[in-house]
Amino acid sequence: MVKDDCIFCKLAHGEIPSTTIYEDKDFRVYFDIAPATKGHCLIIPKEHYQDVFEIDAETAGKLFALATVVARGMKKVLKCDGMNIMQNNGTIAGQTVFHFHLHLIPRYDGDGVDFHYAPGEANMEELAMIAKEIRANI
């Protein structure tokens, strides 16, 4: 399915110009126009999936396999020191465009970008109970 009112559907199908790195029948990889760092790109499926809760496992697997290939190419060309691979789901998690997409963000020493979080403390009993409930729902 493609949504007429989705900007990423339009990007995925070439209706909005982008600097495309790679494209096949399922995905488009293009540079972000508001990059966190030099080389920041997005991988978007051509089918519309709102988020990780909607995308099927086969498409997600193909997307991540593509991400590894693109990331290696980016590292070789950009000579980055590392890379963040990010995917946000829901407003609370920072999702602003509701079409599943994966960010590949090259990292450079001293780039000033900070995606860290403050680690909390785990309660092992609570984790065991939650794990049991999740297993029952997989």
CNS distance restraints for C-alpha pairs under 8 A (distance, minus, plus):
assign (resid   1 and name CA) (resid  47 and name CA) 5.47 0.50 0.50
assign (resid   1 and name CA) (resid  48 and name CA) 5.67 0.50 0.50
assign (resid   2 and name CA) (resid   9 and name CA) 6.10 0.50 0.50
assign (resid   2 and name CA) (resid  46 and name CA) 7.58 0.50 0.50
assign (resid   2 and name CA) (resid  47 and name CA) 5.75 0.50 0.50
assign (resid   2 and name CA) (resid  48 and name CA) 5.27 0.50 0.50
assign (resid   3 and name CA) (resid   9 and name CA) 6.39 0.50 0.50
assign (resid   3 and name CA) (resid  48 and name CA) 6.62 0.50 0.50
assign (resid   4 and name CA) (resid   9 and name CA) 7.38 0.50 0.50
assign (resid   4 and name CA) (resid  10 and name CA) 7.59 0.50 0.50
assign (resid   6 and name CA) (resid  10 and name CA) 6.49 0.50 0.50
assign (resid   6 and name CA) (resid  98 and name CA) 7.94 0.50 0.50
assign (resid   6 and name CA) (resid  99 and name CA) 7.41 0.50 0.50
assign (resid   7 and name CA) (resid  11 and name CA) 6.23 0.50 0.50
assign (resid   7 and name CA) (resid  97 and name CA) 7.96 0.50 0.50
assign (resid   8 and name CA) (resid  12 and name CA) 5.85 0.50 0.50
assign (resid   8 and name CA) (resid  44 and name CA) 7.42 0.50 0.50
assign (resid   8 and name CA) (resid  97 and name CA) 7.64 0.50 0.50
assign (resid   8 and name CA) (resid  99 and name CA) 6.32 0.50 0.50
assign (resid   9 and name CA) (resid  13 and name CA) 6.27 0.50 0.50
assign (resid   9 and name CA) (resid  46 and name CA) 6.39 0.50 0.50
assign (resid   9 and name CA) (resid  47 and name CA) 7.35 0.50 0.50
assign (resid   9 and name CA) (resid  48 and name CA) 6.52 0.50 0.50
assign (resid   9 and name CA) (resid  99 and name CA) 7.62 0.50 0.50
assign (resid  10 and name CA) (resid  14 and name CA) 6.19 0.50 0.50
assign (resid  10 and name CA) (resid  15 and name CA) 4.91 0.50 0.50
assign (resid  10 and name CA) (resid  16 and name CA) 5.80 0.50 0.50
assign (resid  11 and name CA) (resid  15 and name CA) 5.82 0.50 0.50
assign (resid  11 and name CA) (resid  16 and name CA) 4.96 0.50 0.50
assign (resid  11 and name CA) (resid  17 and name CA) 6.86 0.50 0.50
assign (resid  11 and name CA) (resid  18 and name CA) 7.06 0.50 0.50
assign (resid  12 and name CA) (resid  27 and name CA) 7.11 0.50 0.50
assign (resid  12 and name CA) (resid  28 and name CA) 5.67 0.50 0.50
assign (resid  12 and name CA) (resid  44 and name CA) 6.68 0.50 0.50
assign (resid  12 and name CA) (resid  45 and name CA) 7.04 0.50 0.50
assign (resid  12 and name CA) (resid  46 and name CA) 5.19 0.50 0.50
assign (resid  13 and name CA) (resid  46 and name CA) 6.74 0.50 0.50
assign (resid  14 and name CA) (resid  18 and name CA) 7.63 0.50 0.50
assign (resid  18 and name CA) (resid  30 and name CA) 6.36 0.50 0.50
assign (resid  18 and name CA) (resid  31 and name CA) 7.19 0.50 0.50
assign (resid  19 and name CA) (resid  30 and name CA) 5.45 0.50 0.50
assign (resid  19 and name CA) (resid  31 and name CA) 5.77 0.50 0.50
assign (resid  20 and name CA) (resid  28 and name CA) 7.03 0.50 0.50
assign (resid  20 and name CA) (resid  29 and name CA) 5.79 0.50 0.50
assign (resid  20 and name CA) (resid  30 and name CA) 4.17 0.50 0.50
assign (resid  20 and name CA) (resid  31 and name CA) 6.67 0.50 0.50
assign (resid  21 and name CA) (resid  28 and name CA) 7.78 0.50 0.50
assign (resid  21 and name CA) (resid  29 and name CA) 5.41 0.50 0.50
assign (resid  21 and name CA) (resid  30 and name CA) 5.22 0.50 0.50
assign (resid  21 and name CA) (resid  31 and name CA) 7.29 0.50 0.50
assign (resid  22 and name CA) (resid  28 and name CA) 5.91 0.50 0.50
assign (resid  22 and name CA) (resid  29 and name CA) 5.06 0.50 0.50
assign (resid  22 and name CA) (resid  30 and name CA) 7.06 0.50 0.50
assign (resid  23 and name CA) (resid  27 and name CA) 5.69 0.50 0.50
assign (resid  23 and name CA) (resid  28 and name CA) 4.42 0.50 0.50
assign (resid  23 and name CA) (resid  29 and name CA) 6.20 0.50 0.50
assign (resid  24 and name CA) (resid  28 and name CA) 6.66 0.50 0.50
assign (resid  25 and name CA) (resid  46 and name CA) 7.63 0.50 0.50
assign (resid  26 and name CA) (resid  45 and name CA) 5.74 0.50 0.50
assign (resid  26 and name CA) (resid  46 and name CA) 5.43 0.50 0.50
assign (resid  26 and name CA) (resid  47 and name CA) 7.33 0.50 0.50
assign (resid  27 and name CA) (resid  43 and name CA) 6.79 0.50 0.50
assign (resid  27 and name CA) (resid  44 and name CA) 5.60 0.50 0.50
assign (resid  27 and name CA) (resid  45 and name CA) 4.42 0.50 0.50
assign (resid  27 and name CA) (resid  46 and name CA) 5.33 0.50 0.50
assign (resid  27 and name CA) (resid  63 and name CA) 7.57 0.50 0.50
assign (resid  28 and name CA) (resid  43 and name CA) 5.90 0.50 0.50
assign (resid  28 and name CA) (resid  44 and name CA) 5.56 0.50 0.50
assign (resid  28 and name CA) (resid  45 and name CA) 6.58 0.50 0.50
assign (resid  28 and name CA) (resid  46 and name CA) 6.99 0.50 0.50
assign (resid  29 and name CA) (resid  41 and name CA) 6.81 0.50 0.50
assign (resid  29 and name CA) (resid  42 and name CA) 5.59 0.50 0.50
assign (resid  29 and name CA) (resid  43 and name CA) 4.46 0.50 0.50
assign (resid  29 and name CA) (resid  44 and name CA) 6.47 0.50 0.50
assign (resid  30 and name CA) (resid  41 and name CA) 5.43 0.50 0.50
assign (resid  30 and name CA) (resid  42 and name CA) 5.59 0.50 0.50
assign (resid  30 and name CA) (resid  43 and name CA) 6.80 0.50 0.50
assign (resid  31 and name CA) (resid  35 and name CA) 7.75 0.50 0.50
assign (resid  31 and name CA) (resid  39 and name CA) 6.65 0.50 0.50
assign (resid  31 and name CA) (resid  40 and name CA) 5.96 0.50 0.50
assign (resid  31 and name CA) (resid  41 and name CA) 4.09 0.50 0.50
assign (resid  31 and name CA) (resid  42 and name CA) 6.28 0.50 0.50
assign (resid  32 and name CA) (resid  40 and name CA) 5.81 0.50 0.50
assign (resid  32 and name CA) (resid  41 and name CA) 4.96 0.50 0.50
assign (resid  32 and name CA) (resid  42 and name CA) 6.26 0.50 0.50
assign (resid  35 and name CA) (resid  39 and name CA) 7.36 0.50 0.50
assign (resid  35 and name CA) (resid  40 and name CA) 5.28 0.50 0.50
assign (resid  35 and name CA) (resid  41 and name CA) 7.59 0.50 0.50
assign (resid  36 and name CA) (resid  40 and name CA) 6.34 0.50 0.50
assign (resid  36 and name CA) (resid 105 and name CA) 6.93 0.50 0.50
assign (resid  36 and name CA) (resid 113 and name CA) 7.14 0.50 0.50
assign (resid  37 and name CA) (resid 105 and name CA) 6.54 0.50 0.50
assign (resid  37 and name CA) (resid 106 and name CA) 6.40 0.50 0.50
assign (resid  37 and name CA) (resid 107 and name CA) 6.92 0.50 0.50
assign (resid  37 and name CA) (resid 111 and name CA) 7.29 0.50 0.50
assign (resid  37 and name CA) (resid 113 and name CA) 7.90 0.50 0.50
assign (resid  38 and name CA) (resid 106 and name CA) 6.95 0.50 0.50
assign (resid  39 and name CA) (resid  74 and name CA) 7.50 0.50 0.50
assign (resid  39 and name CA) (resid  78 and name CA) 7.25 0.50 0.50
assign (resid  39 and name CA) (resid 105 and name CA) 6.95 0.50 0.50
assign (resid  39 and name CA) (resid 106 and name CA) 6.27 0.50 0.50
assign (resid  40 and name CA) (resid 103 and name CA) 7.12 0.50 0.50
assign (resid  40 and name CA) (resid 104 and name CA) 5.72 0.50 0.50
assign (resid  40 and name CA) (resid 105 and name CA) 4.50 0.50 0.50
assign (resid  40 and name CA) (resid 106 and name CA) 6.09 0.50 0.50
assign (resid  41 and name CA) (resid 103 and name CA) 5.89 0.50 0.50
assign (resid  41 and name CA) (resid 104 and name CA) 5.33 0.50 0.50
assign (resid  41 and name CA) (resid 105 and name CA) 6.61 0.50 0.50
assign (resid  42 and name CA) (resid 101 and name CA) 6.39 0.50 0.50
assign (resid  42 and name CA) (resid 102 and name CA) 5.50 0.50 0.50
assign (resid  42 and name CA) (resid 103 and name CA) 4.67 0.50 0.50
assign (resid  42 and name CA) (resid 104 and name CA) 6.16 0.50 0.50
assign (resid  43 and name CA) (resid  63 and name CA) 7.47 0.50 0.50
assign (resid  43 and name CA) (resid  67 and name CA) 7.43 0.50 0.50
assign (resid  43 and name CA) (resid 101 and name CA) 5.63 0.50 0.50
assign (resid  43 and name CA) (resid 102 and name CA) 5.16 0.50 0.50
assign (resid  43 and name CA) (resid 103 and name CA) 6.62 0.50 0.50
assign (resid  43 and name CA) (resid 104 and name CA) 7.87 0.50 0.50
assign (resid  44 and name CA) (resid  99 and name CA) 7.85 0.50 0.50
assign (resid  44 and name CA) (resid 100 and name CA) 6.58 0.50 0.50
assign (resid  44 and name CA) (resid 101 and name CA) 4.73 0.50 0.50
assign (resid  44 and name CA) (resid 102 and name CA) 6.70 0.50 0.50
assign (resid  45 and name CA) (resid  49 and name CA) 7.90 0.50 0.50
assign (resid  45 and name CA) (resid  59 and name CA) 7.99 0.50 0.50
assign (resid  45 and name CA) (resid  63 and name CA) 7.54 0.50 0.50
assign (resid  45 and name CA) (resid 100 and name CA) 7.25 0.50 0.50
assign (resid  45 and name CA) (resid 101 and name CA) 7.20 0.50 0.50
assign (resid  48 and name CA) (resid  99 and name CA) 6.02 0.50 0.50
assign (resid  48 and name CA) (resid 100 and name CA) 7.36 0.50 0.50
assign (resid  49 and name CA) (resid  54 and name CA) 5.57 0.50 0.50
assign (resid  49 and name CA) (resid  55 and name CA) 5.43 0.50 0.50
assign (resid  49 and name CA) (resid  98 and name CA) 7.94 0.50 0.50
assign (resid  49 and name CA) (resid  99 and name CA) 5.47 0.50 0.50
assign (resid  49 and name CA) (resid 100 and name CA) 5.48 0.50 0.50
assign (resid  50 and name CA) (resid  54 and name CA) 6.18 0.50 0.50
assign (resid  50 and name CA) (resid  55 and name CA) 7.59 0.50 0.50
assign (resid  50 and name CA) (resid  98 and name CA) 4.94 0.50 0.50
assign (resid  50 and name CA) (resid  99 and name CA) 4.40 0.50 0.50
assign (resid  50 and name CA) (resid 100 and name CA) 5.32 0.50 0.50
assign (resid  51 and name CA) (resid  55 and name CA) 6.47 0.50 0.50
assign (resid  51 and name CA) (resid  88 and name CA) 7.89 0.50 0.50
assign (resid  51 and name CA) (resid  89 and name CA) 5.61 0.50 0.50
assign (resid  51 and name CA) (resid  90 and name CA) 7.58 0.50 0.50
assign (resid  51 and name CA) (resid  98 and name CA) 6.66 0.50 0.50
assign (resid  51 and name CA) (resid  99 and name CA) 6.19 0.50 0.50
assign (resid  51 and name CA) (resid 100 and name CA) 4.58 0.50 0.50
assign (resid  51 and name CA) (resid 101 and name CA) 7.90 0.50 0.50
assign (resid  52 and name CA) (resid  89 and name CA) 6.59 0.50 0.50
assign (resid  52 and name CA) (resid 100 and name CA) 6.65 0.50 0.50
assign (resid  55 and name CA) (resid  59 and name CA) 6.85 0.50 0.50
assign (resid  55 and name CA) (resid  60 and name CA) 6.50 0.50 0.50
assign (resid  55 and name CA) (resid 100 and name CA) 7.60 0.50 0.50
assign (resid  56 and name CA) (resid  60 and name CA) 6.22 0.50 0.50
assign (resid  57 and name CA) (resid  61 and name CA) 5.96 0.50 0.50
assign (resid  58 and name CA) (resid  62 and name CA) 6.32 0.50 0.50
assign (resid  59 and name CA) (resid  63 and name CA) 6.09 0.50 0.50
assign (resid  60 and name CA) (resid  64 and name CA) 6.20 0.50 0.50
assign (resid  61 and name CA) (resid  65 and name CA) 6.13 0.50 0.50
assign (resid  62 and name CA) (resid  66 and name CA) 6.16 0.50 0.50
assign (resid  63 and name CA) (resid  67 and name CA) 6.19 0.50 0.50
assign (resid  64 and name CA) (resid  68 and name CA) 6.44 0.50 0.50
assign (resid  65 and name CA) (resid  69 and name CA) 6.77 0.50 0.50
assign (resid  66 and name CA) (resid  70 and name CA) 6.19 0.50 0.50
assign (resid  67 and name CA) (resid  71 and name CA) 5.85 0.50 0.50
assign (resid  67 and name CA) (resid 104 and name CA) 7.71 0.50 0.50
assign (resid  68 and name CA) (resid  72 and name CA) 6.24 0.50 0.50
assign (resid  69 and name CA) (resid  73 and name CA) 6.44 0.50 0.50
assign (resid  70 and name CA) (resid  74 and name CA) 6.10 0.50 0.50
assign (resid  71 and name CA) (resid  75 and name CA) 6.10 0.50 0.50
assign (resid  71 and name CA) (resid  83 and name CA) 7.87 0.50 0.50
assign (resid  71 and name CA) (resid 104 and name CA) 7.06 0.50 0.50
assign (resid  72 and name CA) (resid  76 and name CA) 6.28 0.50 0.50
assign (resid  73 and name CA) (resid  77 and name CA) 6.24 0.50 0.50
assign (resid  74 and name CA) (resid  78 and name CA) 5.57 0.50 0.50
assign (resid  74 and name CA) (resid  79 and name CA) 7.56 0.50 0.50
assign (resid  74 and name CA) (resid  80 and name CA) 7.84 0.50 0.50
assign (resid  74 and name CA) (resid 106 and name CA) 7.72 0.50 0.50
assign (resid  75 and name CA) (resid  79 and name CA) 5.11 0.50 0.50
assign (resid  75 and name CA) (resid  80 and name CA) 5.45 0.50 0.50
assign (resid  75 and name CA) (resid  81 and name CA) 7.83 0.50 0.50
assign (resid  75 and name CA) (resid  82 and name CA) 7.76 0.50 0.50
assign (resid  75 and name CA) (resid 106 and name CA) 7.57 0.50 0.50
assign (resid  76 and name CA) (resid  80 and name CA) 7.91 0.50 0.50
assign (resid  78 and name CA) (resid 106 and name CA) 7.98 0.50 0.50
assign (resid  80 and name CA) (resid 106 and name CA) 5.77 0.50 0.50
assign (resid  80 and name CA) (resid 107 and name CA) 5.67 0.50 0.50
assign (resid  80 and name CA) (resid 108 and name CA) 5.37 0.50 0.50
assign (resid  81 and name CA) (resid 106 and name CA) 7.52 0.50 0.50
assign (resid  81 and name CA) (resid 107 and name CA) 5.69 0.50 0.50
assign (resid  81 and name CA) (resid 108 and name CA) 5.12 0.50 0.50
assign (resid  81 and name CA) (resid 109 and name CA) 6.54 0.50 0.50
assign (resid  82 and name CA) (resid 106 and name CA) 6.06 0.50 0.50
assign (resid  82 and name CA) (resid 107 and name CA) 4.90 0.50 0.50
assign (resid  82 and name CA) (resid 108 and name CA) 6.76 0.50 0.50
assign (resid  83 and name CA) (resid 104 and name CA) 6.79 0.50 0.50
assign (resid  83 and name CA) (resid 105 and name CA) 5.46 0.50 0.50
assign (resid  83 and name CA) (resid 106 and name CA) 4.38 0.50 0.50
assign (resid  83 and name CA) (resid 107 and name CA) 5.05 0.50 0.50
assign (resid  84 and name CA) (resid 103 and name CA) 7.71 0.50 0.50
assign (resid  84 and name CA) (resid 104 and name CA) 6.03 0.50 0.50
assign (resid  84 and name CA) (resid 105 and name CA) 5.05 0.50 0.50
assign (resid  84 and name CA) (resid 106 and name CA) 6.47 0.50 0.50
assign (resid  84 and name CA) (resid 107 and name CA) 7.02 0.50 0.50
assign (resid  85 and name CA) (resid 102 and name CA) 6.92 0.50 0.50
assign (resid  85 and name CA) (resid 103 and name CA) 5.55 0.50 0.50
assign (resid  85 and name CA) (resid 104 and name CA) 4.81 0.50 0.50
assign (resid  85 and name CA) (resid 105 and name CA) 6.29 0.50 0.50
assign (resid  86 and name CA) (resid 102 and name CA) 5.86 0.50 0.50
assign (resid  86 and name CA) (resid 103 and name CA) 5.04 0.50 0.50
assign (resid  86 and name CA) (resid 104 and name CA) 6.74 0.50 0.50
assign (resid  86 and name CA) (resid 105 and name CA) 7.88 0.50 0.50
assign (resid  87 and name CA) (resid 100 and name CA) 7.88 0.50 0.50
assign (resid  87 and name CA) (resid 101 and name CA) 6.45 0.50 0.50
assign (resid  87 and name CA) (resid 102 and name CA) 4.97 0.50 0.50
assign (resid  87 and name CA) (resid 103 and name CA) 6.27 0.50 0.50
assign (resid  88 and name CA) (resid  93 and name CA) 5.52 0.50 0.50
assign (resid  88 and name CA) (resid  94 and name CA) 5.78 0.50 0.50
assign (resid  88 and name CA) (resid  95 and name CA) 4.98 0.50 0.50
assign (resid  89 and name CA) (resid  93 and name CA) 5.66 0.50 0.50
assign (resid  89 and name CA) (resid  94 and name CA) 7.09 0.50 0.50
assign (resid  89 and name CA) (resid  95 and name CA) 5.46 0.50 0.50
assign (resid  90 and name CA) (resid  94 and name CA) 6.61 0.50 0.50
assign (resid  90 and name CA) (resid  95 and name CA) 5.20 0.50 0.50
assign (resid  90 and name CA) (resid  96 and name CA) 7.94 0.50 0.50
assign (resid  90 and name CA) (resid  98 and name CA) 7.90 0.50 0.50
assign (resid  91 and name CA) (resid  95 and name CA) 4.95 0.50 0.50
assign (resid  91 and name CA) (resid  96 and name CA) 6.49 0.50 0.50
assign (resid 107 and name CA) (resid 111 and name CA) 6.85 0.50 0.50
assign (resid 122 and name CA) (resid 127 and name CA) 7.31 0.50 0.50
assign (resid 123 and name CA) (resid 127 and name CA) 6.16 0.50 0.50
assign (resid 124 and name CA) (resid 128 and name CA) 6.16 0.50 0.50
assign (resid 125 and name CA) (resid 129 and name CA) 6.40 0.50 0.50
assign (resid 126 and name CA) (resid 130 and name CA) 6.18 0.50 0.50
assign (resid 127 and name CA) (resid 131 and name CA) 5.94 0.50 0.50
assign (resid 128 and name CA) (resid 132 and name CA) 6.24 0.50 0.50
assign (resid 129 and name CA) (resid 133 and name CA) 6.42 0.50 0.50
assign (resid 130 and name CA) (resid 134 and name CA) 6.16 0.50 0.50
assign (resid 131 and name CA) (resid 135 and name CA) 6.09 0.50 0.50
assign (resid 132 and name CA) (resid 136 and name CA) 6.38 0.50 0.50
assign (resid 133 and name CA) (resid 137 and name CA) 6.55 0.50 0.50
assign (resid 134 and name CA) (resid 138 and name CA) 6.34 0.50 0.50
